[in-house]
Amino acid sequence: MAETKTNEIPAFRHGDTVRIELHVQDDSGVSLVEVRFRNESVESVKSIYRSVTLENDADAFVVIDLYVGDELSPGEYVCEYVALTDGKGNKSLYAAPGIEFRVEGSAEEGRGPTLLDWSIA
């Protein structure tokens, strides 16, 4: 991981792993943790979704690893939400909890092929 001074947002490069740790708690136990991140880059609109199933743990630390490879193109990733489901099926939704990170690299690294021309015959 490469630290960056811009807004203190952690920055990562190709080959790194973004490790997100969440501490969750519920008296009836937590059964599911879900997160969704959105890439804020104008070159690449992309969402990343991850979920972790727990065994109704009353107090747990959840680790979500995101490998910086082809799936995570360069840009700033902002957490859209964290959703927690307890053992009874009750859900808590934390919208925009302030979790964010940056993947550094050139825009070309995450850009798909270019259509150069076409014709109809």
C-alpha positions, 0 to 999 in steps of 0.5 A, a space after each residue: 500500500 502506498 500512503 497518499 497525502 491527498 485527503 488522507 485516503 489510503 492508496 493502493 496499486 496493482 497487486 496490492 490487497 485492500 483489507 477492510 475490517 469491520 467490527 459488528 455486534 448484535 445480541 441475537 448474533 450477526 449472520 450477514 455483512 454486505 458492502 458495496 463500493 462505487 468507483 468515482 472515476 469518470 472513466 470507469 463506472 463500476 460497483 464492487 459488492 462483497 458479502 460475508 456470512 457469519 454463524 450468528 456471532 454476537 460480536 465479530 470482526 469481519 475482514 473483506 479483502 479486495 485484490 487490486 487487479 483487473 476488477 479494480 480499475 484506477 479511481 476513487 472507491 467510496 462505500 455506498 453502504 454497509 448492510 448487517 443482518 442479524 440472526 432473526 433476519 432484522 437488517 441495519 443499513 449504514 449508507 455512505 459510512 465514509 469508508 473510501 480508498 484510491 486505486 492508483 495507476 493510469 486510466 489506460 490500465 482500466 479502460 476497455 478496447 476502443 471502437 475505431 470504425 464501423 460500416 454497413 454494407 
